[in-house]
Amino acid sequence: MTLLLPLLAFVLASLLVGAVALVFARGDAQTLERRLSEVTGVAVTAADEHPGYERAAATLKRLGRVVPASPAETGKLRQRLIQAGYRSHEALAVFFGVRLGVALVCFVVLASPVLFRPNIPMALGACGVGYVIPGMLLARLAKRRQHRIRLGLPDVLDLLVVSVEAGLGLDQALQRVGDELAFAHPDLSDELRLINLELRAGKGRVEALRNLAERTGVDDIASLVAMLVQTDKFGTSVAQSLRVHSDTVRTKRRQRAEEAAAKTGVKMVFPLVFCIFPAVWVVTIGPAAIKFVQVLLPITQR
């Protein structure tokens, strides 16, 4: 048993390092394939078409279809997946499979005598935590993507103003801006390209813009969509409206930066109290305390 534990720890560490390396390798491969397709104009086979990846995805889909879910929860999770950038029809089933798989792994690890002493109550608690963690990670991914979209919105508005004032229509300006910002702001560029695809498919501009606000879930995007819809309805100048809205968005971004700077002092309280102050006390009071003990200890022993 003493030899089995180091061996299992080595195997788990190797699997963890291999998984992290695989994730980064897949990301680099996708970036390289996208750049090659842009240069050559020929679609390159994606790394996700690997048989191993397809088998894992199929297993997660089958596992996710077994999980019962209410329509309300399904709608919320689908909306959150779309906000995180996962628009595939199978994304919901894969997410259910991942959530159930993580919960089962946590339960098996703590309920079996492989690494720890079996503890069923702790295993049930770990199962619940493992069931919740994928949802928390998904919410984190969605918020990070919304933050990237919010940061790229002022650049989009500036390019829209330039394009509209140069004589392009709003639809052509959205397409042009989406192509220009594909490298700097890929998330927002993908959303603008989806608007163009919906317009080509026959949807109205108002519906396509409202779908953009629903897909992203960003308040600045929602206000931009409301402004464009009102501009289209009342026939006012699109360029002037975009310029005013661009100034408003930049003002809000500066106010957010000032708010984050104002919160820094409050956030520094906990590191100061728990990390810095104890060290300062040890350095300042430590020698005096040692000297105090050295002087008083012989007196108390008499």
Order of alpha helices (4+ residues) and beta strands (2+ residues): alpha-alpha-alpha-alpha-alpha-alpha-alpha-alpha-alpha-alpha-alpha
